[in-house]
Amino acid sequence: MSDRPLLVIRHVPWEGPHRILDAFAGIPVVEVDALAPGATLPALNDVRGAVIMGGPMSVNDGARHPGLDAEVAWIGQALAADLPMLGICLGSQLIARAAGAPSAPGPRKEIGWLPVEIADPRDPVIGPLAPMTVALHWHGEAFPLPDGATALARSAITPVQAYRLGSAWGVLFHPEADEALVDSWLAEPSMHAEAIEAVVEAEAAIVVAAAVVEAVVEAENIDPAAEAAIVAEAVEVIVEAEAVIEAAAEIVEDVAAEVILDEIAIELAADIAAADVAPEAAGEESAS
C-alpha cells in the first residue's frame, strides 16, 4: 500500500483539501475532478483511501451532473471494500447517499463559523475536537444518519454533522478551512452572493417575526396560551436569525453590502407581509 496515492475527489476548483493534506505529508496525492467531462475514478485497488470534497451542487443533481451518480456508485463499492474515506460537506452527503440515506434542504442554511458538539471523544478522527469546536459551515441540505453509522457530531439545527460508517467518515462542516480557503470561496461570485443572501434572508425573518409579535400583543380577545406559543415561536426565529447573521458576518466583510442589508430585508418583509394579508384585504374590500 505504501506506493498507492491518496485520492482527492473534487467537484469545483475552489473546494480543495487544504489543511487535510497536512496529515498526509510525504504521501503521494492524486486529484480527480469527478464532474469533468470524461472523468473516471481509479480502481479501488489503485488508491490507499479517498478524500471527497464539497461543492455547491446537491447530491440530488444527478440529472445536471451525471458524474455524481457514477461517483455514488464508486463510493458504494468503496464502502463494500472498506476503503478508508473522508467526505466533506457534499462528500459526506455522497457517502450517506451511497449508504441509502437521502439528502434534503434543512430548516435553514448554515453559513459561517458556528459551534459543533462532538458526541464521541474517542473517535480517532473527530474525537480530538471534543467536547465542542467552532467550525466553518456552508451548506443548505442535511441528511439522516445512514443505517449502521455512528453519529459523531451535531449542531444547533443539524442533528448529523458527522458520522462514521465502517472505515468511512462523513463531515458536513469544514474542518479543512483555513484563511486561503475562505479567501478563495469569497472570490467566487456565487459563494459570496450566497453568504450575502443568507444574511438578507435572516434579517427579513427578524423583521417579520418582530411584526408578528407586535400584532399578537396588540390583538384583542386572543387566547393567552395561543399568544404565548406564537410569541415563543417568533422569538425562536429571531434568535436563530441573529445567529445566522453573526456567523455569516464574520465571513462577509463587504461593507457596501452590509449597509444595504437592512433596506433589502425591510423590502422583503414588506413583500411577505403584503402576500400574507392580500387575500384578507381583498375580502374586506369586496365586503365593503
C-alpha positions in Angstrom: 0.0 0.0 0.0 3.0 2.3 0.6 3.2 3.3 -3.1 -0.5 3.9 -3.6 -1.7 7.5 -3.7 -4.4 9.2 -1.7 -7.3 10.1 -4.0 -8.8 13.5 -3.6 -12.1 13.9 -5.4 -13.1 17.5 -6.3 -16.2 18.9 -7.7 -15.3 22.6 -8.3 -11.9 24.3 -8.4 -12.3 26.3 -5.2 -13.1 23.4 -2.9 -9.8 21.7 -2.2 -8.5 19.7 0.8 -6.3 22.5 2.3 -5.5 21.5 5.9 -6.5 17.9 5.4 -3.3 17.2 3.4 -1.2 18.4 6.4 -2.0 14.9 7.9 -0.6 13.2 4.8 2.8 14.7 4.5 5.1 12.5 2.3 2.2 10.6 0.8 1.5 10.9 -2.9 -1.8 12.5 -3.8 -3.8 12.2 -7.0 -6.7 14.6 -7.6 -9.7 13.9 -9.9 -12.5 16.3 -10.9 -15.4 13.9 -10.8 -17.7 16.2 -12.8 -15.2 17.0 -15.6 -16.3 15.6 -19.0 -15.0 12.1 -19.4 -13.7 11.9 -15.9 -13.2 8.4 -14.4 -12.3 7.4 -10.9 -9.5 5.0 -10.3 -9.8 1.3 -9.4 -10.2 0.8 -5.7 -7.0 -1.2 -5.5 -5.1 1.6 -7.0 -5.6 4.0 -4.1 -5.0 3.8 -0.3 -8.0 5.9 0.5 -10.2 8.9 -0.7 -11.0 12.4 0.4 -14.2 13.5 -1.1 -14.6 17.3 -1.2 -17.6 19.6 -1.3 -19.3 21.6 -4.0 -22.3 23.9 -4.5 -24.4 21.3 -6.2 -26.8 19.0 -4.5 -26.3 15.2 -4.2 -29.7 15.1 -5.9 -28.4 16.9 -9.0 -27.5 13.8 -11.0 -29.6 14.9 -14.0 -27.5 18.1 -14.3 -24.2 16.5 -13.2 -24.2 12.9 -14.4 -20.8 12.4 -12.8 -22.5 12.4 -9.4 -24.3 9.2 -10.0 -21.2 7.5 -11.1 -19.4 8.8 -8.1 -22.1 7.5 -5.7 -21.8 4.1 -7.4 -18.0 4.2 -6.9 -18.4 5.2 -3.2 -20.8 2.3 -2.7 -18.1 -0.1 -4.0 -15.6 1.6 -1.8 -17.8 1.1 1.3 -18.2 -2.6 0.5 -14.4 -2.9 0.1 -13.9 -1.0 3.4 -11.7 1.6 1.7 -10.8 4.5 4.1 -12.8 7.6 3.1 -13.4 11.1 4.4 -16.3 13.0 2.9 -16.5 16.8 3.5 -19.9 18.6 3.1 -21.1 17.4 -0.3 -18.7 14.5 0.1 -20.4 13.4 3.4 -23.8 13.6 1.6 -22.5 11.4 -1.3 -21.2 8.8 1.2 -24.6 8.9 3.0 -26.4 8.6 -0.3 -24.3 5.5 -1.3 -25.3 4.1 2.1 -29.0 4.7 1.4 -29.6 8.0 3.3 -31.4 10.8 1.4 -30.4 14.4 1.4 -32.9 17.3 1.5 -33.0 21.0 2.4 -32.5 21.7 6.1 -34.6 24.1 8.1 -32.3 26.9 7.0 -28.8 27.3 5.6 -25.8 27.1 7.9 -23.2 29.5 6.7 -20.4 30.9 8.8 -18.5 30.0 11.9 -20.8 28.1 14.3 -20.4 25.6 17.2 -20.3 21.9 16.7 -20.9 19.5 19.6 -18.8 16.3 19.4 -20.7 13.2 20.5 -17.8 10.7 20.7 -14.5 11.9 22.1 -12.9 8.5 21.5 -13.3 8.7 17.7 -9.9 8.8 16.1 -10.8 11.4 13.5 -13.5 13.6 15.1 -12.8 12.9 18.8 -9.9 15.4 19.1 -12.3 18.2 18.6 -14.3 17.3 21.7 -16.3 18.5 23.5 -17.1 21.4 21.2 -15.4 23.2 18.3 -16.3 26.2 16.3 -16.1 25.3 12.6 -16.9 26.8 9.2 -20.3 25.7 7.8 -21.6 26.3 4.3 -24.5 24.0 3.4 -28.2 24.1 2.8 -29.0 20.4 2.8 -28.8 17.8 5.5 -29.4 14.0 5.9 -30.4 11.4 8.5 -27.8 9.1 10.0 -27.2 6.3 7.5 -28.1 2.8 8.6 -25.3 1.2 10.5 -23.4 4.5 11.1 -22.4 6.1 14.4 -23.3 9.8 14.9 -20.2 11.8 15.9 -21.3 15.5 15.9 -24.3 17.8 15.8 -25.0 21.5 15.6 -28.0 23.5 16.9 -30.1 22.8 13.8 -28.4 19.9 12.2 -28.6 16.6 14.1 -26.0 14.8 11.9 -22.9 16.9 11.4 -20.5 14.0 11.3 -20.7 10.2 11.3 -18.6 7.1 10.9 -19.6 4.1 8.8 -17.1 1.4 8.7 -13.9 2.9 7.5 -15.6 6.0 6.1 -16.2 9.3 7.9 -18.6 12.0 6.7 -18.3 15.5 8.0 -20.8 18.2 7.0 -18.9 21.1 8.4 -15.5 22.2 7.0 -12.5 21.2 9.3 -10.2 21.8 6.3 -10.9 25.5 6.4 -8.0 27.9 6.5 -7.6 31.6 5.5 -6.7 30.6 1.9 -9.9 28.5 1.6 -12.2 31.3 2.8 -10.5 33.8 0.5 -10.9 31.5 -2.5 -14.6 30.9 -1.7 -15.4 34.6 -1.3 -13.5 35.3 -4.6 -16.1 33.0 -6.3 -19.1 35.3 -7.0 -21.7 32.6 -6.4 -20.3 31.8 -3.0 -20.1 35.5 -2.0 -23.6 36.1 -3.2 -24.9 33.0 -1.2 -23.4 34.4 2.0 -25.0 37.8 1.4 -28.3 36.1 0.7 -28.2 34.2 3.9 -27.8 37.4 5.9 -30.5 39.2 3.9 -33.0 36.3 4.5 -32.2 36.2 8.2 -32.7 40.0 8.6 -36.1 39.6 6.7 -37.1 36.8 9.1 -36.3 39.1 12.1 -38.5 41.9 10.7 -41.4 39.5 10.0 -41.1 37.8 13.4 -41.0 41.1 15.2 -44.1 42.3 13.3 -45.9 39.1 14.3 -45.0 39.6 18.0 -46.3 43.2 17.8 -49.5 42.2 16.1 -50.2 39.4 18.6 -49.5 41.5 21.6 -51.8 44.2 20.4 -54.6 41.8 19.4 -57.8 41.7 21.4 -59.6 38.5 22.6 -56.7 36.2 21.9 -56.2 33.1 24.0 -53.3 33.7 26.4 -51.9 30.2 25.7 -52.0 30.8 21.9 -50.4 34.2 22.4 -47.6 32.7 24.4 -47.0 30.0 21.9 -46.9 32.4 18.9 -44.6 34.8 20.7 -42.2 32.0 21.8 -42.0 30.7 18.2 -41.3 34.2 16.9 -38.6 34.7 19.5 -37.0 31.4 18.5 -37.0 32.6 14.9 -35.3 35.9 15.9 -32.7 34.1 18.0 -31.8 31.7 15.1 -31.8 34.5 12.6 -29.4 36.6 14.7 -27.1 33.6 14.9 -27.1 33.3 11.1 -26.3 37.0 10.8 -23.5 36.8 13.3 -21.9 33.7 11.8 -22.1 34.9 8.2 -21.0 38.4 9.0 -17.7 37.0 10.2 -17.1 35.8 6.7 -18.7 38.5 4.6 -16.8 41.7 5.3 -18.3 43.6 2.3 -19.2 46.9 3.9 -21.2 48.2 1.0 -23.3 45.1 1.0 -23.9 45.2 4.8 -25.0 48.8 4.6 -28.0 47.9 2.3 -28.9 44.7 4.1 -31.5 46.4 6.4 -33.1 48.1 3.5 -33.4 44.9 1.4 -34.6 43.0 4.4 -37.4 45.5 5.1 -38.4 45.4 1.4 -38.5 41.6 1.5 -40.5 41.6 4.8 -43.0 44.1 3.2 -43.4 41.8 0.2 -44.0 38.8 2.5 -46.5 40.7 4.7 -48.3 42.0 1.6 -48.6 38.5 0.3 -49.9 37.2 3.6 -52.6 39.9 4.1 -53.6 40.3 0.4 -56.5 37.7 0.5 -57.9 39.2 3.7 -57.6 42.7 2.3 -59.3 41.7 -0.9 -62.1 40.1 1.1 -62.6 43.2 3.2 -62.7 45.4 0.1 -65.3 43.2 -1.6 -67.4 43.1 1.5 -67.5 46.9 1.6 
